[in-house]
């Protein structure tokens, strides 16, 4: 137990130190704080310059709640829970493997550091995105998980910041599913993580943005606003009741597994889910909502 308490203590102190350095601009490429700000400003500028829904206010419904979620989930949540939890869970997993004379290295099939930079980044990105695609499907398929995911689907007007409106349990679920495949491919660097992370954040912001951009043939590869808005549609056919267009970054998974659905322009469709008018409207109540469900 003492070992785990030390891991948690060191996780907190390390992340707090990193966060301070980010805000004070003592970091370079790995500065996620200003990276998120820059990406958000650029995508919001695109929304104002090329709006898809021209009558939607710049400060749309739920805008400030989404801004709060964006900074809370991206920075404060990591400080409070995720870093310590992830490090502790990894150590517990390694200790359990040690009981049977194994370690996580026994599962490592490939050291991607041996690959060229472009191949390494692409491989890492595809594995992470595919894992997240399947996890996203599970969030819609099982009611227990769906009650957490409802927070994200409570958005009634789409905009870039809606990307990071999600319940604090979601990254715990995603990280749990990501741990094994990332351990198996092992060897990725901090630069790899930062590169993939910033790219995913950019595409995620664009997916939710009120922006009229033509992706051309890339729509079959990258998720986009005109595809993702149907993922947030309040009404779907009965045979699609568990959701459509689950892509986070790569839309190709939806086309391959036939979960793609764009029947017509979704420009003005109603967003949300059944009985969403009864769903809590503030951060605290949304956070405790899933735990009050039977």
C-alpha positions as CSV (number, residue, x, y, z in Angstrom):
1,X,0.0,0.0,0.0
2,X,2.9,2.4,0.8
3,X,4.2,1.9,-2.7
4,X,0.9,2.9,-4.3
5,X,0.6,6.0,-2.0
6,X,4.0,7.0,-3.1
7,X,3.1,6.6,-6.8
8,X,0.0,8.7,-6.3
9,X,2.0,11.4,-4.4
10,X,4.6,11.5,-7.1
11,X,2.0,11.6,-9.9
12,X,0.3,14.6,-8.3
13,X,3.5,16.5,-7.8
14,X,4.9,15.7,-11.3
15,X,1.7,16.8,-13.0
16,X,1.3,19.9,-10.9
17,X,4.9,20.9,-11.8
18,X,4.1,20.2,-15.5
19,X,0.9,22.2,-15.4
20,X,2.7,25.2,-13.9
21,X,5.5,25.0,-16.5
22,X,2.9,24.9,-19.2
23,X,1.1,28.0,-18.0
24,X,4.4,29.9,-17.5
25,X,5.5,28.8,-20.9
26,X,8.6,26.9,-19.6
27,X,7.8,24.1,-22.1
28,X,8.2,23.9,-25.9
29,X,6.3,21.4,-28.2
30,X,4.7,19.5,-25.3
31,X,2.8,22.6,-24.0
32,X,-0.7,21.2,-24.0
33,X,-2.2,24.3,-22.3
34,X,-1.4,26.8,-25.0
35,X,-1.7,24.1,-27.7
36,X,-5.4,23.6,-26.7
37,X,-5.9,27.4,-26.6
38,X,-4.3,27.9,-30.1
39,X,-6.4,25.1,-31.7
40,X,-9.6,26.4,-30.1
41,X,-9.0,29.9,-31.3
42,X,-8.2,28.8,-34.8
43,X,-11.3,26.6,-35.1
44,X,-13.6,29.2,-33.5
45,X,-12.3,31.7,-36.0
46,X,-13.2,29.2,-38.8
47,X,-16.7,29.0,-37.3
48,X,-17.1,32.7,-37.5
49,X,-15.6,33.0,-41.0
50,X,-17.3,29.9,-42.6
51,X,-20.4,29.1,-40.5
52,X,-22.5,26.2,-41.6
53,X,-25.6,27.3,-39.6
54,X,-25.5,31.1,-40.3
55,X,-28.2,31.9,-37.8
56,X,-26.5,30.1,-34.9
57,X,-25.1,32.6,-32.3
58,X,-21.3,32.8,-31.9
59,X,-21.9,32.3,-28.2
60,X,-24.3,29.4,-28.8
61,X,-26.5,27.7,-26.2
62,X,-24.2,25.9,-23.8
63,X,-21.1,27.7,-25.0
64,X,-19.8,28.7,-21.5
65,X,-20.6,25.3,-20.0
66,X,-18.6,23.7,-22.7
67,X,-15.6,26.1,-22.2
68,X,-15.7,25.1,-18.5
69,X,-15.8,21.4,-19.4
70,X,-12.9,21.9,-21.9
71,X,-10.5,23.2,-19.3
72,X,-11.7,21.1,-16.4
73,X,-11.5,17.8,-18.4
74,X,-8.3,18.7,-20.2
75,X,-6.3,19.9,-17.2
76,X,-8.0,19.8,-13.7
77,X,-9.4,16.3,-14.1
78,X,-5.9,15.1,-14.9
79,X,-4.6,16.8,-11.8
80,X,-7.3,15.4,-9.6
81,X,-7.8,11.9,-10.8
82,X,-6.4,10.5,-14.1
83,X,-2.6,10.7,-13.8
84,X,-2.5,9.1,-10.3
85,X,-5.2,6.6,-11.3
86,X,-3.4,5.6,-14.5
87,X,0.0,5.2,-12.9
88,X,-1.5,3.2,-10.0
89,X,-3.6,1.0,-12.2
90,X,-0.5,0.2,-14.4
91,X,1.5,-0.7,-11.3
92,X,-1.4,-3.0,-10.0
93,X,-1.5,-4.7,-13.4
94,X,2.2,-5.3,-13.4
95,X,2.1,-6.6,-9.8
96,X,-0.7,-9.0,-10.7
97,X,1.3,-10.3,-13.7
98,X,4.3,-10.7,-11.3
99,X,2.3,-13.2,-9.2
100,X,2.4,-15.5,-12.2
101,X,6.0,-14.8,-13.1
102,X,5.2,-12.4,-16.0
103,X,5.5,-8.7,-16.8
104,X,3.9,-6.4,-19.3
105,X,7.1,-6.9,-21.4
106,X,5.9,-10.5,-22.1
107,X,3.0,-9.0,-24.0
108,X,5.0,-6.5,-26.0
109,X,4.8,-7.6,-29.7
110,X,6.5,-4.6,-31.3
111,X,8.8,-1.8,-30.2
112,X,7.6,0.9,-32.5
113,X,10.7,3.1,-31.8
114,X,12.5,0.8,-34.3
115,X,10.2,2.1,-37.0
116,X,10.8,5.3,-39.0
117,X,9.2,8.4,-37.6
118,X,6.3,8.5,-40.1
119,X,5.5,4.8,-39.8
120,X,5.7,5.0,-36.0
121,X,3.3,7.9,-35.7
122,X,0.9,6.3,-38.2
123,X,0.9,3.0,-36.4
124,X,0.5,4.5,-33.0
125,X,-2.3,6.8,-34.2
126,X,-4.3,4.0,-36.0
127,X,-4.1,1.6,-33.0
128,X,-5.3,4.3,-30.6
129,X,-8.1,5.6,-32.8
130,X,-9.4,2.1,-33.6
131,X,-9.4,1.2,-29.9
132,X,-11.3,4.4,-29.1
133,X,-13.8,3.7,-31.9
134,X,-14.8,0.4,-30.4
135,X,-14.9,2.0,-26.9
136,X,-17.2,4.7,-28.2
137,X,-19.6,2.0,-29.6
138,X,-19.7,0.4,-26.1
139,X,-20.6,3.7,-24.6
140,X,-23.7,3.7,-26.7
141,X,-24.5,0.0,-26.5
142,X,-24.7,-0.5,-22.7
143,X,-27.0,1.5,-20.6
144,X,-24.6,1.8,-17.6
145,X,-22.0,3.4,-19.9
146,X,-24.5,5.4,-21.9
147,X,-25.6,7.2,-18.7
148,X,-22.1,8.7,-18.5
149,X,-22.0,9.4,-22.3
150,X,-25.3,11.3,-22.1
151,X,-23.3,14.3,-20.8
152,X,-21.6,14.7,-24.2
153,X,-24.9,14.2,-26.0
154,X,-26.7,16.8,-24.0
155,X,-25.3,19.4,-26.4
156,X,-28.2,21.1,-28.2
157,X,-26.2,23.4,-30.5
158,X,-22.9,22.2,-31.9
159,X,-19.7,24.2,-31.7
160,X,-15.9,23.4,-31.3
161,X,-16.0,23.4,-27.4
162,X,-18.7,20.7,-27.4
163,X,-15.9,18.3,-28.3
164,X,-14.7,18.3,-24.6
165,X,-18.0,18.2,-22.9
166,X,-17.9,14.8,-21.3
167,X,-18.3,13.1,-17.9
168,X,-15.2,12.6,-15.9
169,X,-15.7,8.8,-16.0
170,X,-15.2,8.7,-19.8
171,X,-11.4,9.1,-19.9
172,X,-11.2,6.4,-17.2
173,X,-13.1,4.1,-19.5
174,X,-11.1,5.0,-22.6
175,X,-7.8,4.7,-20.8
176,X,-8.7,1.3,-19.4
177,X,-9.4,0.0,-22.9
178,X,-6.3,1.7,-24.4
179,X,-3.8,0.4,-21.8
180,X,-3.3,-3.1,-23.2
181,X,-2.9,-2.3,-26.9
182,X,-0.5,0.5,-26.0
183,X,1.5,-1.8,-23.7
184,X,1.6,-4.4,-26.5
185,X,3.1,-2.0,-29.1
186,X,5.2,-0.2,-26.4
187,X,8.2,2.1,-27.0
188,X,6.4,5.3,-28.1
189,X,7.9,8.6,-27.1
190,X,6.5,11.7,-25.6
191,X,6.9,13.4,-28.9
192,X,4.8,10.7,-30.6
193,X,2.0,11.2,-28.0
194,X,2.0,14.9,-28.4
195,X,1.9,14.8,-32.2
196,X,-1.0,12.4,-32.3
197,X,-2.8,14.2,-29.4
198,X,-2.7,17.6,-31.1
199,X,-3.9,16.1,-34.4
200,X,-6.8,14.3,-32.6
201,X,-7.8,17.5,-30.7
202,X,-7.8,19.5,-34.0
203,X,-10.0,17.0,-35.8
204,X,-12.3,16.6,-32.7
205,X,-12.8,20.4,-32.5
206,X,-13.6,20.5,-36.2
207,X,-16.0,17.6,-36.0
208,X,-18.1,19.5,-33.5
209,X,-17.6,23.0,-35.1
210,X,-20.3,25.0,-36.8
211,X,-18.1,25.2,-39.9
212,X,-18.8,24.7,-43.6
213,X,-15.8,23.0,-45.0
214,X,-15.7,20.6,-47.9
215,X,-13.5,17.6,-47.1
216,X,-13.9,16.1,-50.6
217,X,-12.7,12.5,-50.7
218,X,-11.1,12.9,-47.2
219,X,-14.6,12.6,-45.7
220,X,-14.1,8.8,-46.1
221,X,-11.0,8.9,-44.1
222,X,-11.4,11.8,-41.5
223,X,-14.4,12.5,-39.4
224,X,-16.1,15.8,-40.2
225,X,-18.9,18.1,-39.1
226,X,-21.4,16.9,-41.7
227,X,-20.9,13.3,-40.6
228,X,-20.5,13.8,-36.9
229,X,-23.7,15.9,-36.5
230,X,-25.7,12.8,-37.3
231,X,-23.9,11.1,-34.4
232,X,-25.6,13.7,-32.2
233,X,-29.1,13.4,-33.9
234,X,-32.0,13.1,-31.4
235,X,-34.0,10.8,-33.7
236,X,-32.6,7.8,-35.6
237,X,-34.2,4.9,-37.3
238,X,-35.1,1.9,-35.1
239,X,-32.3,-0.2,-36.7
240,X,-29.8,2.5,-35.7
241,X,-31.0,3.1,-32.2
242,X,-27.6,2.4,-30.6
243,X,-26.0,5.2,-32.6
244,X,-24.2,5.9,-35.9
245,X,-20.9,7.5,-37.0
246,X,-18.8,6.5,-34.0
247,X,-15.6,7.9,-35.4
248,X,-13.4,10.1,-33.2
249,X,-10.8,10.9,-35.8
250,X,-10.9,8.3,-38.6
251,X,-14.3,8.0,-40.3
252,X,-13.0,4.9,-42.2
253,X,-14.0,2.6,-39.4
254,X,-17.6,3.5,-39.8
255,X,-17.5,2.9,-43.5
256,X,-15.7,-0.5,-43.0
257,X,-18.1,-1.7,-40.3
258,X,-21.2,-0.1,-41.9
259,X,-22.1,2.2,-39.0
260,X,-21.9,5.2,-41.3
261,X,-25.2,7.2,-41.7
262,X,-25.7,10.5,-43.6
263,X,-29.2,10.3,-45.1
264,X,-29.2,14.0,-46.0
265,X,-27.8,17.3,-44.9
266,X,-28.0,17.3,-41.1
267,X,-27.5,21.1,-40.9
268,X,-30.7,21.8,-38.9
269,X,-31.6,18.5,-37.3
270,X,-32.5,18.4,-33.6
271,X,-29.6,17.2,-31.4
272,X,-29.8,15.3,-28.1
273,X,-31.5,12.1,-26.9
274,X,-34.9,11.0,-25.8
275,X,-36.2,12.9,-22.7
276,X,-33.1,15.1,-22.8
277,X,-35.3,18.0,-21.5
278,X,-35.2,16.3,-18.1
279,X,-31.4,15.9,-18.2
280,X,-29.5,18.2,-15.7
281,X,-28.3,21.5,-17.1
282,X,-25.3,22.3,-14.8
283,X,-21.9,20.7,-14.4
284,X,-22.4,19.3,-10.8
285,X,-25.8,17.7,-11.5
286,X,-24.5,16.2,-14.8
287,X,-21.6,14.8,-12.9
288,X,-23.7,12.9,-10.3
289,X,-26.5,12.0,-12.7
290,X,-25.2,8.5,-13.7
291,X,-24.8,7.4,-10.1
292,X,-28.5,8.1,-9.4
293,X,-29.6,5.7,-12.2
294,X,-30.7,2.2,-11.2
